[in-house]
């Protein structure tokens, strides 16, 4: 084998492989059904033309038969009139039409037989095309189901890769770290910029509230005795006379005024700091 023959064979094999791999079963089946429908249309045209020829031959046969009968009637009329020569000529014309009628009848019979065969073949072709359409639908459904199964298997194969789950774990750890840092920053902000004394009292109140709710629940469940009713408090009327304030010295008054000014300055400074935060 020469080098050019081997090269041609290699190119042909590569082209065939490329065509085979590029063929889409659904598109190929649709094209096959389309070609079969086009063939059916052409076959119907040919059968219709054959039927038209068969009808034309039948009409010609009928016409020649009618002509033969007409010349026979004329021959009879000539005999009644006593003109045998005219009757012979009429019978000769009748014989010509009989021969033509026989020829047309033979052609019409053959054409009718061919038309019946063509109609049968056309029905068979139509049945084959309908069967091909049904098979195409089944094959297309099988193709789509196979593609879906392959996609699922590819997805499952990808999920078997632990790197995806490791990525999820790594991202979860990062998010936990971000949340912890945010909570820490919030605590620091509350501790160094908020009112810590009020926060401590709020926590104490929440603790006492939780303790009271726990005690109430235990009493409701019978785990503790019921709370005893407290006796009504008797109002005590007492008159307490406030002691008369002692006269403050001038130095004490000055110290008190200085302390008040310092306290007001601190409060104003704290209010400004809170407002600017």
Secondary structure, 3 states (H helix, E strand, C coil): CCHHHHHHHHHHHHHHHHHHHHCCHHHHHHHHHHHHHHHHHHHHHHHHHHHHHHHHHHHHHHHHHHHHHHHHHHHHHHHHCCCHHHHHHHHHHHHHHHHHHHHHHHHHHHHHHHHHHHHHHHHHHHHHHHHHHHHHHHHHHHHHHHHHHHHHHHHHHHHCCHHHHHHHHHHHHHHHHHHHHHHHHHHHHHHHHCCHHHHHHHHHHHHHHHHHHHHHHHHHCCCCCCCCCCCCCCCCCCCCCCCCCCCCCHHHHHHHHHHHHHHHHHHHHHHHHHHHC
